[in-house]
Amino acid sequence: MFEVEFKATLVSKTIVHEPLEGEAVKLELVEERSMPPPLVISGPGQSELAREVVPIVQQVVRAMPFGPHGKLRVPRLTLWLTRSEWERLEPKPELGDEIQVKVSAGRIEIGGA
């Protein structure tokens, strides 16, 4: 049987207007993956200066202060719950919580990590 399993992090929890129920809660889950290193293409005519500068540029890119270091956030799952479903959910997930997601034939399971 085919099955997919991954850990995702809750990054957004939003109350939105929903035409039938009035209000809904939108939960967005992302998977954090390691960012590939910068790609440097070298050719036969690459200068000595370029060979010396490339490692420095790679180190600077890794040291950049924005976002999780070396991580990419890949959107994996958006879940919409009616307000009443959200109220019944216990415990309620908080931003930053890691959640296990399992998808198999005819079934999706979302639970604590």
C-alpha positions as a printed NumPy array, in Angstrom:
array([[  0.   ,   0.   ,   0.   ],
       [  1.262,   3.474,  -0.932],
       [  1.87 ,   5.759,   2.055],
       [  3.421,   9.204,   2.595],
       [  4.529,  10.43 ,   6.   ],
       [  6.19 ,  13.715,   6.969],
       [  6.588,  16.165,   9.848],
       [  5.236,  19.663,   9.311],
       [  5.32 ,  22.856,  11.356],
       [  2.265,  25.055,  11.954],
       [  3.235,  28.491,  10.606],
       [ -0.13 ,  30.228,  10.253],
       [ -3.427,  30.126,  12.124],
       [ -5.996,  32.549,  10.692],
       [ -9.69 ,  33.237,  11.297],
       [-11.385,  33.835,   7.943],
       [-14.928,  34.518,   6.773],
       [-16.596,  31.427,   5.349],
       [-19.9  ,  31.891,   3.435],
       [-21.826,  28.955,   4.946],
       [-20.557,  28.726,   8.527],
       [-19.634,  32.382,   9.136],
       [-16.12 ,  31.873,  10.456],
       [-13.475,  29.266,   9.807],
       [ -9.955,  28.642,  11.034],
       [ -7.281,  28.176,   8.391],
       [ -4.172,  26.244,   9.46 ],
       [ -1.08 ,  26.235,   7.242],
       [  1.588,  23.566,   7.657],
       [  5.033,  23.64 ,   6.073],
       [  7.881,  21.166,   5.916],
       [ 11.339,  22.531,   6.606],
       [ 13.961,  21.156,   4.243],
       [ 17.68 ,  21.777,   4.044],
       [ 18.593,  24.394,   1.491],
       [ 21.025,  23.216,  -1.164],
       [ 24.383,  24.998,  -1.173],
       [ 24.959,  27.737,  -3.753],
       [ 25.798,  26.323,  -7.146],
       [ 29.048,  27.523,  -8.645],
       [ 29.814,  26.68 , -12.241],
       [ 33.456,  26.534, -13.13 ],
       [ 34.939,  26.326, -16.555],
       [ 38.352,  25.807, -18.   ],
       [ 38.941,  29.577, -18.131],
       [ 38.041,  30.235, -14.47 ],
       [ 40.393,  32.809, -13.035],
       [ 42.434,  32.43 ,  -9.872],
       [ 40.46 ,  35.321,  -8.348],
       [ 37.154,  33.495,  -8.898],
       [ 38.53 ,  30.356,  -7.209],
       [ 39.508,  32.461,  -4.187],
       [ 36.247,  34.444,  -4.013],
       [ 33.749,  31.551,  -4.356],
       [ 34.396,  30.025,  -0.871],
       [ 34.032,  33.468,   0.716],
       [ 30.705,  34.093,  -1.05 ],
       [ 29.429,  30.669,   0.04 ],
       [ 30.37 ,  31.427,   3.66 ],
       [ 28.612,  34.823,   3.538],
       [ 25.422,  33.252,   2.14 ],
       [ 25.396,  30.68 ,   4.972],
       [ 25.854,  33.469,   7.555],
       [ 22.918,  35.6  ,   6.33 ],
       [ 20.665,  36.496,   9.294],
       [ 17.259,  35.977,   7.639],
       [ 15.115,  32.842,   7.98 ],
       [ 16.109,  29.545,   9.521],
       [ 19.743,  28.927,   8.594],
       [ 20.023,  26.601,   5.656],
       [ 16.302,  25.759,   5.692],
       [ 13.529,  26.227,   3.151],
       [  9.849,  26.232,   4.123],
       [  7.878,  24.117,   1.671],
       [  4.045,  24.434,   1.899],
       [  2.603,  20.961,   2.504],
       [ -0.93 ,  21.188,   3.894],
       [ -3.66 ,  23.801,   4.415],
       [ -6.5  ,  22.692,   6.69 ],
       [ -9.802,  24.554,   7.026],
       [-11.921,  23.933,  10.136],
       [-15.316,  25.42 ,  10.882],
       [-15.462,  27.518,  14.038],
       [-17.354,  24.721,  15.855],
       [-14.785,  22.103,  14.767],
       [-11.991,  24.368,  16.013],
       [-13.754,  24.832,  19.365],
       [-14.048,  21.038,  19.832],
       [-10.384,  20.422,  18.965],
       [ -8.285,  19.686,  22.061],
       [ -5.485,  20.361,  22.462],
       [ -5.404,  23.183,  19.928],
       [ -2.176,  23.425,  17.93 ],
       [ -0.022,  26.512,  18.478],
       [  2.262,  28.276,  16.022],
       [  5.575,  26.449,  15.803],
       [  4.123,  23.062,  16.819],
       [  5.505,  20.115,  14.87 ],
       [  2.752,  17.85 ,  13.562],
       [  3.002,  14.38 ,  12.011],
       [  1.049,  13.953,   8.751],
       [  0.349,  10.53 ,   7.235],
       [ -1.423,  10.019,   3.904],
       [ -2.488,   6.582,   2.666],
       [ -5.169,   5.209,   0.344],
       [ -8.434,   6.891,   1.326],
       [ -7.092,   8.26 ,   4.634],
       [ -5.221,  11.306,   5.998],
       [ -4.03 ,  11.313,   9.607],
       [ -2.813,  14.475,  11.322],
       [ -1.408,  14.125,  14.817],
       [  1.242,  15.185,  17.303],
       [  4.869,  14.556,  16.459]])
